[in-house]
Amino acid sequence: MNNNWKKLIVALDLDKRSEIEKAIDIFAPKGVKFKIGSIAFTKFGPDFVKGLIDQGIDIFLDLKLYDIPNTMARTSSVIAELGCWAFTVHLYSGREALGAVKEAVAKTAEKMKKARPLILGVSVLTSSEATKSEIHDLVRQADYVGLEGVISSANDVKEIKKDFPKLKVITPGIRNPLDQKGDQKRIATASIAFANGADYIVVGRPIIEKNDYLKAAEEIIRG
């Protein structure tokens, strides 16, 4: 099996349960993880997410938490109770909030006797332009409070890995050369992302907007 399958996170930005179940049936046997973002989470709710987790599916809950420290900490506790593989917080929320999240997750996981979800800090969305210094300052906050990883474009991975070697880097904005760019501004192929040191890539529309999910994914991870 191509090891890159286990580095793929398929973004289930879908509002039809049948399409979500189709993607999971196709990719779960290959060791793929799945991102549930605001679309599917709002439509189907936490019970749906919990049901997937109970089936042994690795769920990356991408809600990009950004609020006051107390609210972020309490929300993170609920996510830890669900048993998600990972979830996202905005690095713009600041060190106090990020530290509160880290502490809340540790306490909840210990109390529930569950593995801690990875806390992944969102730097700047790949649909927005960003300077190297802006990315560096945000990622430094993630490293300072001890988050497990960050979400960042393929073009930033090499520098992040050099300056903050403990952090995992999860890379969205993955496109093959012939794919539509859509609203993404900082894009790259999977091969560039992996060559730069990305631990995982997140791919949504280039897969789920195609009729043949499997063929589309194969083209992505070879690209």
PAFI-147568 format. One record per atom (N, C-alpha, C, O, CB): x, y, z; residue in one letter. Coordinates in steps of 0.1 Angstrom, whole numbers, plus 5000, padded with zeros to 4 digits. Each point is the difference from the previous one (the first is absolute). Glycine has a CB too. Example, Ala and Ser with C-alpha at 12.3 -4.5 7.8 and 13.67 -1.06 7.14 Angstrom:
BEGIN
513249435078a 499150125000a 500950125000a 501050005007a 497149885005a 501550234981s 500950115000s 499250115008s 500550115001s 500749834977s 
***
This chain:
BEGIN
500849885000m 499250125000m 500950135000m 501050005008m 497149875004m 501550224980n 500750135000n 499950065013n 498950035005n 500750004971n 501550005031n 500050065014n 499350145000n 499650045011n 502549834994n 497950194983n 499350135000n 498650005003n 499450105004n 502349974980n 497649815014w 498649995004w 499850045015w 499150065004w 500549764978w 501450135026k 499950035015k 500350145003k 499950045012k 500749724992k 499950324987k 500350145002k 498950094994k 500150125000k 502349835000k 496549984995l 498950084994l 498950025009l 499549905007l 501250014971l 498850215023i 498850035008i 499050054989i 500250114994i 501049955028i 497749874977v 498950044990v 499050095007v 499449975010v 500949824977v 499650335008a 499150105006a 498549974995a 499750014988a 502250175013a 497349785009l 498649974997l 499150125001l 499150015008l 501349765000l 499950334983d 499250125000d 498749984992d 499950064989d 502250085014d 497149775002l 498849964993l 498850015009l 500149995012l 501349854974l 497450185008d 498850015008d 499049894997d 498850005003d 501550244997d 500249654993k 499249884998k 500749885007k 501249974997k 498050124981k 500149855031r 500549895008r 500549894991r 501049935003r 497550135016r 500749914970s 500449894991s 501450024994s 500749914998s 496850054997s 502850175001e 501350034994e 501149985010e 501149964997e 497750204987e 500949885029i 501049995010i 500349855002i 501249965001i 498150255010i 499649714990e 500249865002e 500749934989e 500849915002e 497150095012e 501850054974k 500749944988k 501550035001k 500849904997k 497150144989k 502550085017a 501450035001a 500749925011a 501149954998a 498450284994a 499949755019i 500549925011i 500249864996i 501049945003i 497950225014i 500149784977d 500049864995d 501249984990d 500749905001d 496850085002d 502850124989i 501149994990i 501350015007i 500949924997i 497650174985i 501750015027f 501350035004f 500449955014f 501249985002f 498550224985f 499449775021a 500349955014a 500949874999a 500949995008a 497050115001a 501849814982p 500949885000p 501450034996p 500949925002p 497149954992p 502350255000k 501450034997k 500750085011k 501150044998k 498149974978k 500150005035g 500750075011g 499950155000g 500750085007g 500849734994g 497650244990v 499850154999v 499350055012v 499149945006v 500850044968v 500450155029k 499250075011k 499150104993k 500150024988k 501849965028k 497150074992f 498950084994f 499850135008f 500050005012f 498949794980f 501050325001k 499750135006k 498550034999k 499449994990k 502950095004k 497249945018i 498650065001i 500150145004i 500650045010i 498549744997i 500550314984g 500050145002g 498650065003g 499149925004g 502850094981g 498050125014s 498850065004s 498749964992s 498950015006s 502550185001s 498849774981i 498849964992i 499449885005i 498850005004i 502250104976i 499749795020a 499549875005a 499750005015a 499049945004a 502349954978a 499550185026f 499750015014f 498750075003f 499249965009f 503350044996f 497350114988t 498750085002t 498849924995t 499050015007t 502350204991t 498949724991k 498849924995k 499749885008k 498849975003k 501950114974k 500349855028f 499849875006f 500349995015f 499549915007f 501049994971f 500350195027g 500250025015g 501049905006g 500549914993g 497250175007g 502649945013p 501049925007p 499649855001p 500949925000p 499750285013p 498149774987d 499749855001d 500449934988d 500549885000d 497650185014d 501850004974f 500549944988f 501549985000f 500549894996f 497650224992f 502649995017v 501549995001v 500449895010v 500949924997v 499350324998v 499149755016k 500249905010k 499849864994k 500749905003k 498750265016k 499549834973g 499749874994g 501249954991g 500349884999g 497250185002g 503150044991l 501149964992l 501249965008l 500749904997l 498550264985l 501049915028i 501249975009i 499849865006i 500949925001i 499450325004i 498549734999d 499749875007d 500249884990d 500149895004d 498350235011d 501649924972q 500349894990q 501549994997q 500449924992q 497450134997q 503050025018g 501450004999g 500650094989g 501149984996g 498749795011g 499350334989i 500550104990i 500750115007i 499650055010i 498549894975i 503150095009d 500850125006d 499450134994d 500050034988d 502149835014d 497350225007i 499450124996i 500850125005i 500450025012i 497349874989i 502550204989f 500750135003f 498950104999f 499550034990f 502749904999f 497450125023l 498950105001l 500650144998l 500750055009l 498049805007l 500950214973d 500650134996d 499050115002d 499450054990d 502049834993d 498550175029l 499150115004l 500750135002l 499450105002l 499049735008l 502950164990k 500850125001k 499650095012k 499650124998k 500849874977k 499749955037l 499550085012l 500750135002l 501250014999l 498349775011l 499750324992y 500650145002y 499050085009y 499050054995y 502349944982y 499150015036d 499150075009d 500850045013d 501249995000d 496749884991d 501450175019i 500650035013i 500649865006i 499549904997i 499050315007i 502549805004p 500749885005p 499049905006p 500149884998p 501950265006p 497149915005n 499049915007n 499249924990n 499849885001n 500250285018n 499449914971t 499249934990t 500849904992t 499549894997t 499050325002t 502749834997m 500849914992m 500349875008m 500049894995m 501050314992m 499449825026a 500349895008a 498949915002a 500149874999a 501550275013a 497249914991r 498849915002r 499649934987r 499649885001r 499650285017r 500949914971t 499749944987t 501049884997t 499649904995t 499350324997t 502349815011s 501149904998s 499749875008s 500349894996s 501350304999s 497949835017s 499749895009s 498949914994s 500149885000s 500650265020s 498349934974v 499049924993v 500549924989v 499649894997v 498750285010v 502649894985i 500649944989i 500949885004i 500049894994i 500050324993i 500749815024a 500849895006a 499149885004a 500449884999a 501450295008a 497049864998e 499149905004e 499549924988e 499849885002e 499550265018e 500649924969l 499549934988l 501049894996l 499649904994l 499250314999l 502549825009g 501049914996g 500650024986g 500549914993g 498449935021g 501050294982c 500650044987c 501549974999c 500750015010c 497550164988c 502349804990w 501449984998w 500750145002w 501150015005w 498549794979w 499850305011a 500650145000a 498950104998a 498949974996a 503349944995a 498250225013f 499150114998f 500850134999f 501250005003f 496949885009f 501250224982t 500850134998t 499550115009t 498950015004t 501349914972t 500850165026v 499850135007v 500750114992v 501049974993v 498849925030v 499750234978h 500750114993h 501150055008h 499950035012h 498050044977h 503349945005l 501250055008l 499850155003l 500750055009l 500849784980l 497750245004y 499750145003y 499350025013y 500050115006y 499849944970y 499749845030s 499350015013s 501050035011s 499650055011s 498749794981s 503050145006g 501050045010g 500449905010g 499449895002g 499750334996g 502149805009r 500649905008r 499149965012r 500049895004r 502250204989r 497150015013e 499249965012e 498949904996e 499849905007e 500650335002e 498949804980a 498949914995a 500649864996a 499449905003a 499350304990a 502449815000l 500649874995l 500549925012l 499849875000l 500950244979l 499849955031g 500549935012g 498849945007g 500149895006g 501850264996g 497049924999a 498849955007a 499449884992a 499549915007a 500050335001a 500649764979v 499549894992v 500949885003v 499549895003v 499750264979v 502149875018k 500949895003k 499749935014k 500049885001k 501850244984k 498149975025e 499749955013e 498749925001e 499949905006e 501450295003e 497649874985a 498749945000a 500049864994a 499449915005a 499650324995a 501649764988v 500149884993v 500749895008v 499649885001v 500450254977v 501149915028a 500849905008a 499149955012a 500049885002a 502250244992a 497249975013k 499149965011k 498949914996k 499749905006k 500950315005k 498749834978t 498949924995t 500449864996t 499349905003t 499550314990t 502349784999a 500449884995a 500449905012a 499749884999a 501150234980a 499849955031e 500449925011e 498849955008e 499949885004e 502250254998e 496949964999k 498849965008k 499249894992k 499549915006k 500450335004k 500049784977m 499349914992m 500749874996m 499549914994m 499350294997m 502549805012k 500949894997k 500049984984k 500049884996k 499650015027k 500650224970k 500050004986k 501450064995k 500650085007k 496849934991k 503049954990a 501150074994a 499850154998a 498850034996a 501849754993a 500450305013r 499850144998r 499950034985r 500849954992r 500450105029r 497850034974p 500050044986p 501250094998p 500450085008p 497149904991p 503050024989l 501050104996l 499450134999l 498950024994l 502449814993l 499350275018i 499550144999i 500850074989i 501350015001i 498050005024i 500150034965l 500650054988l 499750154998l 498850044999l 501249734990l 501050315011g 499850154999g 499950044985g 500949974992g 500350065030g 497850054975v 499850064987v 500850134999v 499850095008v 497949804989v 503250124994s 500850124998s 499250104992s 499250075005s 503049804997s 498050134984v 499350084991v 499349914990v 500749924994v 500950285010v 497149824993l 499449914991l 500650014986l 500550104996l 497449935017l 502249854980t 500650004987t 499250084989t 500550014989t 500549775017t 497850274998s 499350084991s 500450155002s 499450084993s 498649765008s 502950185008s 500550145002s 501550014998s 500749905001s 497450145016s 502350084979e 501450024999e 500650025014e 499350045009e 500450074968e 501649865024a 500750015013a 501550024998a 500649954991a 497649915020a 502450214998t 501450025000t 500749895008t 499449945009t 500350314988t 501649735000k 500749905007k 500150045015k 499949915009k 501550044971k 498850185023s 500150045014s 498749985008s 500049965012s 501850204981s 497149865000e 498749985006e 499849865004e 499649965011e 499550234976e 501249725003i 499949855003i 500949965011i 499649935009i 499850034967i 501850095024h 501049965010h 499650045014h 500149935010h 501750104973h 497750105019d 499550055013d 498949915005d 499949985012d 500850254982d 498449734998l 498849925004l 500449865004l 499649955010l 499050194975l 502349805007v 500449875003v 500949995012v 499949905008v 500050054968v 500850165027r 500850005012r 499150005013r 500449945010r 501350204978r 497149915011q 499149995011q 499549865002q 499949955012q 499350284984q 500649704993a 499649855002a 501149925006a 499849925009a 498850104971a 502650015016d 501249935006d 500250045015d 500349915008d 500850084969d 498750135026y 500250055014y 499049935009y 500549975011y 500350254980y 498049775006v 499049945009v 500049844999v 499349945008v 499350274990v 502149744993g 500149854999g 498849944992g 499749885003g 501550135018g 498350064969l 499049934991l 500749894992l 501350004999l 497350215000l 500749704996e 500649894993e 500350034985e 500949944994e 497949915021e 500550254980g 500350034986g 499350124995g 499350075008g 501049694988g 499950274991v 499450124994v 499549974986v 500449904994v 501250255019v 497549934983i 499549994986i 500650114992i 499950125004i 497949795004i 503050064982s 500650104992s 500349954986s 500049884997s 501150215024s 499150014970s 500149974986s 501349924997s 501050015008s 497750194986s 501449734995a 501149924996a 501350094999a 501149955003a 497449894985a 501350285008n 501250094998n 500650045013n 501250055001n 497850034979n 500349905032d 500650045013d 500549885007d 500750025011d 497750174990d 501449694995v 500349885008v 501549995003v 500349985011v 497749914978v 502850135001k 501549985002k 500550095011k 500849965008k 499449974968k 499450205023e 500550095010e 499449975014e 500750015010e 499450164972e 498749795019i 499449965013i 500749885006i 500350005012i 497550094980i 502549815000k 500749885004k 501450045005k 500549935010k 498149934974k 502050235010k 501450045004k 499950075013k 500949985009k 499850044967k 498450085026d 500050085012d 499349945011d 500350035012d 499750164973d 499049725012f 499249945011f 499849854997f 498949954997f 499850275006f 502449704999p 500049864996p 499049915007p 499749894995p 502750154999p 497150015018k 499149915007k 498650004994k 499249915003k 502250145018k 498350054972l 498650024995l 499749924987l 500849994991l 499250245018l 498949704991k 499549944988k 499450114991k 499550105005k 500049685007k 500650214975v 499450094991v 499049934991v 500449914993v 501750245008v 496749914999i 498949944992i 499750114989i 499850115003i 499249755016i 501050094969t 500050104988t 498849994992t 499749894993t 502750095007t 496850125000p 498850014991p 500550074986p 501250024998p 497249995022p 500650024972g 500350074988g 500849914990g 500850054992g 499350165020g 499649664988i 500749914991i 499249994987i 498849985000i 502149895020i 499850154969r 499450004987r 501049934990r 501250035001r 497350185004r 501049724985n 500849964989n 500050114990n 499150095000n 500349675004n 501650244987p 500150124991p 498750034992p 499850124997p 502649825001p 496849964998l 498850024992l 498850035008l 498950024995l 502149834988l 499150145031d 498850025008d 499750155000d 500850084999d 499849725015d 498150234988q 499550135002q 500650065014q 500049935010q 497950024976q 502650175013k 500650065012k 498950045010k 500249995012k 501750094974k 496949955009g 498950045009g 500450135008g 500550094994g 498849675008g 500450245011d 500250125008d 501449995007d 500350085008d 497349944995d 503249874994q 501349995006q 501050094993q 500050014988q 499549755018q 501450305002k 501150084995k 501349945001k 500950014991k 497750195015k 501749735005r 501349945002r 499949854999r 499649935009r 501150265006r 499549764973i 499749864997i 501349934996i 501150064997i 496649994995i 502349815008a 501149924995a 499649864998a 498949965004a 502750195009a 499249774980t 499749864998t 500349925013t 500850055008t 499649984967t 499149855026a 500349925011a 501549965001a 500650005010a 497149914988a 502950074990s 501449975000s 500950115005s 501049975007s 498649884974s 500050275016i 500850125006i 499850005015i 500950035008i 498850104970i 499049865026a 499750005015a 500849895007a 500650035011a 497150064984a 502349795000f 500849895007f 501550034999f 500749975010f 497449874985f 502450204994a 501450034999a 500450115009a 501249995005a 498749954971a 499350155027n 500350115010n 499949955014n 500450075010n 498850104974n 500249715019g 499949955013g 498749995006g 499849985012g 502450104991g 496749954990a 498649995005a 499749865006a 500449904994a 498950284990a 500149825028d 499749875006d 498749954994d 499849884999d 501350195022d 497950024976y 498849964994y 499650114990y 500450115001y 498949765020y 499950094969i 499350094991i 498549995002i 499549895002i 502550104981i 497350125015v 498650015001v 499450034986v 500450104994v 499649975030v 499249844971v 499550024986v 498449995001v 499549905005v 502750014984v 497150195005g 498649995000g 499450004986g 499949904994g 500150225028g 499850004972r 499350014988r 500749934988r 499349944992r 499950285016r 502149774991p 500649934989p 499749855000p 500249934990p 501650235010p 497749795011i 499549865001i 498549995000i 499449934992i 502750015021i 497250134996i 498649985002i 499150074990i 498849974999i 501750015025i 500150104967e 499350064989e 500149924988e 499450034989e 500950195021e 500549674990k 500149914989k 499149885001k 499649965011k 502850114987k 497249874991n 499149895000n 500749875006n 499449935007n 499450164973n 502549905017d 500749885005d 501050055011d 501150054997d 498749844980d 499750105035y 500950045011y 501349945001y 501050065002y 496949985011y 502149834985l 501349925001l 501050044989l 501250025003l 497549795007l 500950204978k 500950044989k 500550145003k 501250034998k 497549834986k 500450235020a 500550145003a 501050005011a 501050074999a 496850024994a 502049835018a 501050005011a 501349944995a 501150045004a 497049945012a 501849914976e 501349944995e 500850104992e 501250015001e 497649774998e 500550304993e 500750104992e 500650115009e 501150054997e 497449914984e 500950075030i 500550105009i 501249955007i 501150075000i 496650025004i 502349795002i 501149965008i 501249964991i 501149985005i 497349945013i 501450064969r 501149984991r 500650134995r 501150004995r 497849784998r 500350335008g 500350124994g 501150085006g 500450114996g 497449904997g 
***
